[in-house]
Amino acid sequence: MSTAERPLILVTNDDGYDAKGVLTLARTASKFGDVLMVAPSKPQSGMGHAITIHDPLKIRKVDVLEGVTSYSCSGTPVDCVKSAIHGLSDRRPDLLVSGINHGANFSINVLYSGTMSAAVEGALENIPSIGFSLLDYDQNADFGDSAIVAERIIAKALNEKFPEFTCLNVNIPRSNGEKLKGIRICRQGIGIWEDRLVKREDPMGHPYYWLAGDFKEMDKGQDTDIWALKNHYVSVVPIQFDMTAHQHIPTFNNWEL
């Protein structure tokens, strides 16, 4: 990047290119650099790290924010990132930001999240990447606090050392009239979804099913994202894509396979 160029910031999400959260994030990012927004043409929540391999991608320019080059993509959040890096721009992004997601992505939710999978894809490309999520599913949620948090973290990401092949998972508590207490660097809290399959019938008597469940916290540590969010702090968890359980390698070596 030449000294005359502003950083190129890639913006994406999983709620769709016209979601309030991604527009908030793109406006915030534009304070720091040139923004390229490539986001899904429709909501892609829960898609994880899925990519489209059996169907063509439909990508078109959209006019959603003045001064921001924007595209909608028929594929997943990871498709959006791949398309942006490998075809839609002749510049490599200096930073990738994903979100601001309408809903939480703390603890185990990071594995299911399209928002965070886009950030992980950026990390795979060794681009400093950050996923932002607000703990509010309302499509008209108040993103005021989130914009302030995003601005602060983006500024640091562009000006401080960002570890290679790493991304950040940022979750912001829902505004309830209480001022945010601060930002905490955390570890991912341990929790699971207690799933259930709900059976229903259509008017013709044919069965159909919904996946449902409740989140169960299994971690009482005060250094986790779960604790931080419960106590009205913003949680920031460094994420890497190496999922090896290194500490258990000796255990399986003892199996003498």
For each residue, the residues with C-beta under 8 A, 3 or more apart:
1: 5 7 8 94
2: 5
3:
4:
5: 1 2 8 34
6: 32 33 34
7: 1 32 33 34 94 95 158
8: 1 5 33 34 35 36 89 91 92 93 94 95
9: 29 30 32 33 34 35 36 93 94 95 96 97 154
10: 36 37 38 81 84 85 89 93 95 96 97 122 127
11: 22 25 26 29 35 36 37 38 39 68 96 97 98
12: 22 37 38 39 77 80 81 84 96 97 98 118
13: 16 17 19 21 22 25 39 40 77 98 99 100 101 114 115 118
14: 40 43 44 45 47 76 77 98 101 113 114 115 117 118
15: 19 21 22 40 43 44 45 101 102 115
16: 13 19 22 39 40 41 42 43 44 72
17: 13 22 37 39 40 41 62 64 70 71 72
18: 22 23 62 64
19: 13 15 16 22 23 39 43 102 139
20: 23 24 102 139 140 141 143
21: 13 15 24 25 99 100 101 102 132 134 141 143 146
22: 11 12 13 15 16 17 18 19 25 26 37 39 99 100
23: 18 19 20 26 27 64 65
24: 20 21 27 28 100 143 146 147 150
25: 11 13 21 22 28 29 97 99 100 132 147 150
26: 11 22 23 29 30 35 37 65 68 70
27: 23 24 30 31 65 147
28: 24 25 31 147 150 151 154
29: 9 11 25 26 32 33 35 95 97 150 154
30: 9 26 27 33 34 35 65 67 68
31: 27 28 151
32: 6 7 9 29 154 155 158
33: 6 7 8 9 29 30 94 95 158
34: 5 6 7 8 9 30
35: 8 9 11 26 29 30 65 67 68 69
36: 8 9 10 11 68 69 70 84 88 89 93
37: 10 11 12 17 22 26 64 65 68 69 70 71
38: 10 11 12 59 70 71 73 80 81 83 84 88
39: 11 12 13 16 17 19 22 70 71 72 73 77 80
40: 13 14 15 16 17 43 44 72 73 74 75 76 77 80 114
41: 16 17 58 72 73 74
42: 16 74
43: 14 15 16 19 40
44: 14 15 16 40 47 76 77 114
45: 14 15 103 113 114
46: 112 113 114
47: 14 44 50 76 77 78 114 117
48: 111 112 113 114 117
49: 78 117 120 121
50: 47 76 78 114 117
51: 75 76 78 79 82
52: 55 57 74 75 76 79
53:
54:
55: 52 74
56:
57: 52 73 74 75 79 83
58: 41 73 74
59: 38 71 72 73 74 83 88
60: 71 72
61: 69 70 71
62: 17 18 70 71 72
63: 70
64: 17 18 23 37 68 70
65: 23 26 27 30 35 37 68 70
66:
67: 30 35
68: 11 26 30 35 36 37 64 65
69: 35 36 37 61
70: 17 26 36 37 38 39 61 62 63 64 65
71: 17 37 38 39 59 60 61 62 83 84 88
72: 16 17 39 40 41 59 60 62
73: 38 39 40 41 57 58 59 79 80 83
74: 40 41 42 52 55 57 58 59
75: 40 51 52 57 78 79 80 83
76: 14 40 44 47 50 51 52 79 80 114 117
77: 12 13 14 39 40 44 47 80 81 98 114 115 117 118 121
78: 47 49 50 51 75 81 82 114 117 118 121
79: 51 52 57 73 75 76 82 83
80: 12 38 39 40 73 75 76 77 83 84 118
81: 10 12 38 77 78 84 85 96 118 121 122 125
82: 51 78 79 85 86 121
83: 38 57 59 71 73 75 79 80 86 87 88
84: 10 12 36 38 71 80 81 87 88 89 93
85: 10 81 82 89 92 93 125 127
86: 82 83
87: 83 84
88: 36 38 59 71 83 84
89: 8 10 36 84 85 92 93
90:
91: 8
92: 8 85 89 127
93: 8 9 10 36 84 85 89 96 122 127
94: 1 7 8 9 33 127 128 158
95: 7 8 9 10 29 33 127 128 129 130 154 157 158
96: 9 10 11 12 81 93 118 119 122 127 128 129 130 167
97: 9 10 11 12 25 29 119 129 130 131 132 150 154
98: 11 12 13 14 77 101 115 116 118 119 122 129 130 131 132
99: 13 21 22 25 115 131 132 133 134 150 170
100: 13 21 22 24 25 132 133 134 143 146 147 150 172
101: 13 14 15 21 98 105 113 115 131 132 133 134
102: 15 19 20 21 134 136 137 138 139 141
103: 45 133 134 135 136 137
104: 109 133 135 171 229
105: 101 109 110 113 115 116 131 133 169 171
106: 109 110 133 169 171 188 189 225 226 229 235 237
107: 110 188 189 190 191 215 217 219 224 225 226
108: 111 112 188 190 191 192 193
109: 104 105 106 112 113 215
110: 105 106 107 113 116 169 188 237 239
111: 48 108
112: 46 48 108 109
113: 14 45 46 48 101 105 109 110 116 117 131 133
114: 13 14 40 44 45 46 47 48 50 76 77 78 117 118
115: 13 14 15 77 98 99 101 105 118 119 131 132 133
116: 98 105 110 113 119 120 131 133 167 169 239
117: 14 47 48 49 50 76 77 78 113 114 120 121
118: 12 13 14 77 78 80 81 96 98 114 115 121 122 129 131
119: 96 97 98 115 116 122 123 129 130 131 167 168 169 239
120: 49 116 117 123 124 129 167 239 241
121: 49 77 78 81 82 117 118 124 125 129
122: 10 81 93 96 98 118 119 125 127 128 129 167
123: 119 120 126 127 129 165 166 167 239 240 241
124: 120 121 165 241
125: 81 85 121 122
126: 123 164 165
127: 10 85 92 93 94 95 96 122 123
128: 94 95 96 122 157 158 162 167
129: 95 96 97 98 118 119 120 121 122 123 167 168
130: 95 96 97 98 119 153 154 157 167 168 170
131: 97 98 99 101 105 113 115 116 118 119 167 168 169 170
132: 21 25 97 98 99 100 101 115 146 149 150 153 170 172
133: 99 100 101 103 104 105 106 113 115 116 169 170 171 172
134: 21 99 100 101 102 103 141 143 146 171 172 174
135: 103 104 171 172 173 174 229
136: 102 103 141 142 174 175
137: 102 103 141
138: 102 141
139: 19 20 102
140: 20
141: 20 21 102 134 136 137 138 174
142: 136 145 175
143: 20 21 24 100 134 146 147
144: 147 148 175
145: 142 148 149 172 175 180
146: 21 24 100 132 134 143 149 150 172
147: 24 25 27 28 100 143 144 150 151
148: 144 145 151 152
149: 132 145 146 152 153 170 172 180 183 234
150: 24 25 28 29 97 99 100 132 146 147 153 154 170
151: 28 31 147 148 154 155
152: 148 149 155 156 183
153: 130 132 149 150 156 157 168 170 183 236
154: 9 28 29 32 95 97 130 150 151 157 158
155: 32 151 152 158 159
156: 152 153 159 160
157: 95 128 130 153 154 160 162 168
158: 7 32 33 94 95 128 154 155
159: 155 156
160: 156 157
161:
162: 128 157 166
163: 166 238
164: 126
165: 123 124 126 240 241
166: 123 162 163 238 239 240
167: 96 116 119 120 122 123 128 129 130 131 238 239
168: 119 129 130 131 153 157 236 237 238 239
169: 105 106 110 116 119 131 133 188 225 235 236 237 238 239
170: 99 130 131 132 133 149 150 153 234 235 236
171: 104 105 106 133 134 135 225 229 234 235
172: 100 132 133 134 135 145 146 149 180 234
173: 135 176 180 229 232 233 234
174: 134 135 136 141
175: 136 142 144 145 178
176: 173
177:
178: 175 232
179:
180: 145 149 172 173 183 232 233 234
181: 231 232 233
182: 233 234
183: 149 152 153 180 233 234 236
184: 228 233 234 235 236
185: 236 237 238
186: 189 223 224 225 227 228 235 236 237
187: 221 223 224 225 237
188: 106 107 108 110 169 224 225 237 239
189: 106 107 186 217 219 221 224 225 226 227
190: 107 108 218 219 224
191: 107 108 215 216 217 218 219 226
192: 108 215 216 218
193: 108 213 214 215 216
194: 213 214 215 216
195: 211 212 213
196: 211 212 213
197: 209 210 211 212
198: 209 210 211 212
199: 207 208 209
200: 207 208 209 210
201: 205 206 207 208
202: 205 206 208
203:
204:
205: 201 202
206: 201 202
207: 199 200 201
208: 199 200 201 202
209: 197 198 199 200
210: 197 198 200
211: 195 196 197 198
212: 195 196 197 198
213: 193 194 195 196
214: 193 194
215: 107 109 191 192 193 194
216: 191 192 193 194
217: 107 189 191 220 226
218: 190 191 192
219: 107 189 190 191 224 226
220: 217 227
221: 187 189 224 227
222: 227
223: 186 187 227
224: 107 186 187 188 189 190 219 221 227 228 235
225: 106 107 169 171 186 187 188 189 228 229 235 237
226: 106 107 189 191 217 219 229 230
227: 186 189 220 221 222 223 224 230 231
228: 184 186 224 225 231 233 234 235
229: 104 106 135 171 173 225 226 232 233 235
230: 226 227
231: 181 227 228
232: 173 178 180 181 229
233: 173 180 181 182 183 184 228 229
234: 149 170 171 172 173 180 182 183 184 228
235: 106 169 170 171 184 186 224 225 228 229
236: 153 168 169 170 183 184 185 186
237: 106 110 168 169 185 186 187 188 225
238: 163 166 167 168 169 185
239: 110 116 119 120 123 166 167 168 169 188
240: 123 165 166
241: 120 123 124 165
242:
243:
244: 249
245: 248 249
246: 249
247:
248: 245 251 252
249: 244 245 246 252 253
250: 253 254
251: 248 254 255
252: 248 249 255 257
253: 249 250 256
254: 250 251
255: 251 252
256: 253
257: 252
